[in-house]
Amino acid sequence: MRWINLKPSRTTGLILAILPFVVVLIAYAMGSAARLADNPGDKLLPGLATFADAINRMAFVPDQRTGELFLWADTSASLGRLGASLGIATVIALLTGMLVGMFPYFRALLAPFIAVISMVPPLALLPVLFIVMGLGETSKIMLIVIGITPIMMRDLAFKVRDLPHEQLVKAQTLGGSSWQIAMRVVLPQTLPRLFTCLKLQLGPAWLFLIAAEAISSDSGLGYRIFLVRRYLSMDVIFTYVAWITLLAVLMNLALDWLRVSIFPWTKGSAA
């Protein structure tokens, strides 16, 4: 039998999925042990016990000055910014994507503009946003919105245009208005793709969030990472990076769960 036709069992698949993580963990532990053996005060690759201490210090020990639990306060600040940004981007992308995908006049007007602005590097606009909107929350949220909305608009517009033309013709034959076609034919088939768009843009959204918090903020996961870097606190940095990764994975799984729960027919597909 050819390798292309071999499929792992459920147990084998689980083992194979876990294996790379185990290999990375073992490689890190070996590298850390080697460096600490030469220099017990080495900060570049702290030991696993040091990570446990960092987690306890950041998540469970209140700060003596403010009384805050830094990990949870930073998480709350970052997720608030991220949630607001994703909400704004979702509304804009859905409305604009449907308009561009459904109506030729809107497509002629907006499609070239969206294609161009989607190529603008958002991080290059960060200084402009800080100058125009100040150093508060608005500029950070707008950076994420500008960074992910154009790509989502293009993706949703392509999804709408890919809908079978026969459906639109049949809806018109039955007397459906443009509004009725949009609400009853286009929207139900576009919403599952919206969840996929959000999944694909989670990575860039986190990137823009961390960049904005690193440059100008007094709270947030990105702020804390760049604050402690001056002390070479790799235990805190690695802990925060792992926590951000876990949050992104959980958000990804939550979006998948919501999509399948609301639209059961999309199970096993990319919508």
Buried (B, 14 or more C-beta within 10 A) or exposed (E): EEEEEEEEEEEEEEEEEEEEEEEEEEEBEEEBEEBBEEEEEBEEBBBEEBBEBBBEBBBEEEEEEEEEBBBEBBBBBBBBBBEBBBEBBBEBBBEBBBBBBBBEEBBEEBBEEBEEEBEEEBBEBBEEBBEEBEBEBEBBBBBBBBBBBBBBBBBBBEBBBEBEEEEBEEBBEEEBEEEEBBEEBBBEBBBBBBBBBBBBBBEBBBBBBBBBBBBBBEBBBBBBBBBBEEEEBBBBBBBBBEBBEEBBEEBBEEBBEEBBEEBEEBEEEEB
